[in-house]
Amino acid sequence: MNVEERTLRWLVDKWLAPTPTNPVRLTRCGRTNSSQTRCVLAQSSTPEKSLAIFFFRHDDGSWRVFPPAPPRPVMQAYAGMG
């Protein structure tokens, strides 16, 4: 995946294909409660259909249609004294 394919603009164009007669409305959702992840709601509607997709910002700066995985517990081993 190249850098351009990680932008919110590229994903909105890919998934919703906005046009001058069928624009997309973006609404910032703030941060999700559990992980403080930023998300955006993209909405598009025509007389025939209505579509809404949530996009989530990942730690690497990319936007995706799925939320990032929550942080997992980490266990470390320390070398013994001796």
N, C-alpha and C positions, 0 to 999 in steps of 0.2 A: 504494500500500500504506500503510494507516494504521499508527500506532505500535503498536496492539494486535496487528496481524497479524505483527509482528516478534518477539513474545515466545515463549519456549520453551513456556509453558503453552498458548498459542493453537495453536501447531503440533502439540503432542502431542494436544490435543483434536481438531484437524482430521484428522490422519493416523491416529490410533489409537483415538479415541472411547472413552476409558476409562469404565467403569461401576463401581459398588460390587462387582459380582460378577466383573468383568473389569478389574482395576486394571492400571496401567502401572508398570513398574519402571524407574527412571532410574539409570544408572551413569555417573559422571564418568570420562571417559577421560583426563583430564589434557590434555596438549598434544601435538599431532602432532609428530613428529620434525623434519620439514623446515621448517615455518613457525612453529612455536610457537603454532598456532591451537588454541583450546579446543574440545573436542568432548564430546558426551554421547550415550550409547547408551540408547535407549528401547525396552523390550521388553514385549510383551503376548502372552499365549497363552491359548487355549481348547482344549477337547478336539479341536476341528475344525482349528484352525490355530495357527501361531506366527508372530509378526511382530517384526522388529527393524529399527530405523532409527537411523542416526547423524545427529545434528544438529551443525552447525558454527557457531561464533560469528564474525561478521564484524566488521571494524574500525568500522563504523557502529553497533555494538551489537545488530544484528539476528541472529537464528538462522535458518539455512537448511539444507536437506538436501544441499547441495553445499558443498565447501570453498571458501574464498576463493581468488581467483587469487594466485599467488605474485608478489612484487614484481618489476617488470621493470627492466632497466637504463635509465638516463636519460642522454640526451646533451644538453648545453647548449652554445649558441654564445655567445661573448663578443665584444663590440664591439672592433674593432681599435684600436690606439693611433694617434692621428694627428690 
